[in-house]
Amino acid sequence: MSTLSTSLPGGTWTLGDLTVTRFGYGAMQLAGPGVMGPPADRDGALAVLREVIDLGITHIDTAAAYGPRVTNQLIHEALRPYPESLHIVTKVGAIRDEHGGWPPARQPEDLRRAVHENLETLGLEVLDLVNLRLGNAQGPQPGSLAEPFETLVELQRQGLIRHLGVSNATAEQVAEARAIAPIVCVQNMYNLAYRQDDELIDELAEEGIAYVPFFPLGGFSPLQSSALSAVAARLDATPMSVALAWLLQRSPNILLIPGTSSVAHLRENVAGAGLSLSDEELAELDKIGR
Ligand SMILES: NC(=O)c1ccc[n+]([C@@H]2O[C@H](COP(=O)([O-])OP(=O)(O)OC[C@H]3O[C@@H](n4cnc5c(N)ncnc54)[C@H](OP(=O)(O)O)[C@@H]3O)[C@@H](O)[C@H]2O)c1
């Protein structure tokens, strides 16, 4: 098992046999508007990725669907040869259409193609962790994941994938996946104001499985709450810092992948996530999403 010492807030977590900093980075915001096409500021995007590494972050979340291919290519260009400690997490199960939509693509041939596209665009021979993205833009949808998940298990057996996870999944789908093969993480929407998965997070924590919230800062519509602003003002911190610190304190199995296209925001988020929230502040924040 790899070891890693870090001064980043939250310390580390081990995904299967891969130790990562709990403070990671989500690369989706590096693509152009609507996650389509290249970024307006290409050099700026490359600078953000290099800063991710300089700050000691060892977990980057991406997907060939971002751009499409754009964020993977930026990661490849900015960071190859990759530091040994870096683990890049990808997801498959949706593609992009000409309107920027995210139609599901979960037939066995779609998934094989997506895994190879991620390998190629990232310049890797093995993907450390692949999440099967389920549901749709409205969120998780019920239904069996057996066929697509078994396809990924087969690609794992072939040596193309180290570890598996699921994303945008219901609790039933998480259980179904686990009955087929081990998973090391669940990546679902969750933040201070959106608490659908509270119970699932606690169950996964007991099982040693990571929970990786997407949209930790609210995604395309940043978190806004008078209670959050009040706590932040009292602590002389930004609402974003408080939202990230709250997630780190919420459960030890929560890993952060906040997105940003700004070096300044990235530094601010790393510095801010280390805030220590008192029981009183936690109780106040807890009311936002309950
Ligand atoms: N599995 C899935 O289905 C799925 C879906 C969505 C996302 N994801 C993953 O989750 C990651 C995180 O989600 P996300 O990036 O969409 O949403 P997010 O992390 O909740 O929020 C990102 C937004 O917050 C802004 N921001 C970040 N730090 C800030 C700061 N300090 N001050 C002010 N604004 C700040 C960013 O703008 P700036 O660029 O201006 O900083 C960006 O607009 C993605 O990168 C992606 O890897 C997965």
PDBQT file of the ligand as one rigid body, heavy atoms in Angstrom, charges set to zero:
ROOT
HETATM    1  N1  LIG A 301     -20.184  12.508 -11.660  1.00  0.00    +0.000 N 
HETATM    2  C1  LIG A 301     -20.860  13.505 -12.191  1.00  0.00    +0.000 C 
HETATM    3  O1  LIG A 301     -21.922  13.309 -12.774  1.00  0.00    +0.000 OA
HETATM    4  C2  LIG A 301     -20.307  14.900 -12.048  1.00  0.00    +0.000 A 
HETATM    5  C3  LIG A 301     -21.151  15.987 -12.340  1.00  0.00    +0.000 A 
HETATM    6  C4  LIG A 301     -20.622  17.248 -12.176  1.00  0.00    +0.000 A 
HETATM    7  C5  LIG A 301     -19.314  17.432 -11.740  1.00  0.00    +0.000 A 
HETATM    8  N2  LIG A 301     -18.525  16.370 -11.476  1.00  0.00    +0.000 N 
HETATM    9  C6  LIG A 301     -17.148  16.547 -10.961  1.00  0.00    +0.000 C 
HETATM   10  O2  LIG A 301     -17.208  17.325  -9.787  1.00  0.00    +0.000 OA
HETATM   11  C7  LIG A 301     -16.274  18.388  -9.856  1.00  0.00    +0.000 C 
HETATM   12  C8  LIG A 301     -16.764  19.556  -9.029  1.00  0.00    +0.000 C 
HETATM   13  O3  LIG A 301     -17.947  20.078  -9.567  1.00  0.00    +0.000 OA
HETATM   14  P1  LIG A 301     -18.036  21.520 -10.243  1.00  0.00    +0.000 P 
HETATM   15  O4  LIG A 301     -16.687  22.014 -10.565  1.00  0.00    +0.000 OA
HETATM   16  O5  LIG A 301     -19.017  21.441 -11.333  1.00  0.00    +0.000 OA
HETATM   17  O6  LIG A 301     -18.740  22.371  -9.143  1.00  0.00    +0.000 OA
HETATM   18  P2  LIG A 301     -18.246  23.026  -7.748  1.00  0.00    +0.000 P 
HETATM   19  O7  LIG A 301     -16.913  22.497  -7.365  1.00  0.00    +0.000 OA
HETATM   20  O8  LIG A 301     -19.369  22.885  -6.802  1.00  0.00    +0.000 OA
HETATM   21  O9  LIG A 301     -18.171  24.548  -8.117  1.00  0.00    +0.000 OA
HETATM   22  C9  LIG A 301     -17.342  25.054  -9.090  1.00  0.00    +0.000 C 
HETATM   23  C10 LIG A 301     -17.716  26.520  -9.284  1.00  0.00    +0.000 C 
HETATM   24  O10 LIG A 301     -17.369  27.245  -8.113  1.00  0.00    +0.000 OA
HETATM   25  C11 LIG A 301     -16.565  28.347  -8.466  1.00  0.00    +0.000 C 
HETATM   26  N3  LIG A 301     -15.543  28.509  -7.412  1.00  0.00    +0.000 N 
HETATM   27  C12 LIG A 301     -14.636  27.611  -6.985  1.00  0.00    +0.000 A 
HETATM   28  N4  LIG A 301     -13.891  28.122  -5.986  1.00  0.00    +0.000 NA
HETATM   29  C13 LIG A 301     -14.337  29.377  -5.776  1.00  0.00    +0.000 A 
HETATM   30  C14 LIG A 301     -13.968  30.421  -4.889  1.00  0.00    +0.000 A 
HETATM   31  N5  LIG A 301     -12.999  30.262  -4.004  1.00  0.00    +0.000 N 
HETATM   32  N6  LIG A 301     -14.646  31.597  -4.947  1.00  0.00    +0.000 NA
HETATM   33  C15 LIG A 301     -15.648  31.772  -5.847  1.00  0.00    +0.000 A 
HETATM   34  N7  LIG A 301     -16.045  30.830  -6.726  1.00  0.00    +0.000 NA
HETATM   35  C16 LIG A 301     -15.394  29.637  -6.687  1.00  0.00    +0.000 A 
HETATM   36  C17 LIG A 301     -15.920  28.008  -9.783  1.00  0.00    +0.000 C 
HETATM   37  O11 LIG A 301     -15.691  29.199 -10.529  1.00  0.00    +0.000 OA
HETATM   38  P3  LIG A 301     -14.176  29.654 -10.909  1.00  0.00    +0.000 P 
HETATM   39  O12 LIG A 301     -13.773  28.799 -12.046  1.00  0.00    +0.000 OA
HETATM   40  O13 LIG A 301     -14.364  31.093 -11.270  1.00  0.00    +0.000 OA
HETATM   41  O14 LIG A 301     -13.346  29.467  -9.687  1.00  0.00    +0.000 OA
HETATM   42  C18 LIG A 301     -16.984  27.157 -10.434  1.00  0.00    +0.000 C 
HETATM   43  O15 LIG A 301     -17.895  27.958 -11.151  1.00  0.00    +0.000 OA
HETATM   44  C19 LIG A 301     -16.153  18.661 -11.348  1.00  0.00    +0.000 C 
HETATM   45  O16 LIG A 301     -14.971  19.347 -11.653  1.00  0.00    +0.000 OA
HETATM   46  C20 LIG A 301     -16.210  17.267 -11.913  1.00  0.00    +0.000 C 
HETATM   47  O17 LIG A 301     -14.920  16.710 -11.903  1.00  0.00    +0.000 OA
HETATM   48  C21 LIG A 301     -19.019  15.100 -11.610  1.00  0.00    +0.000 A 
ENDROOT
TORSDOF 0
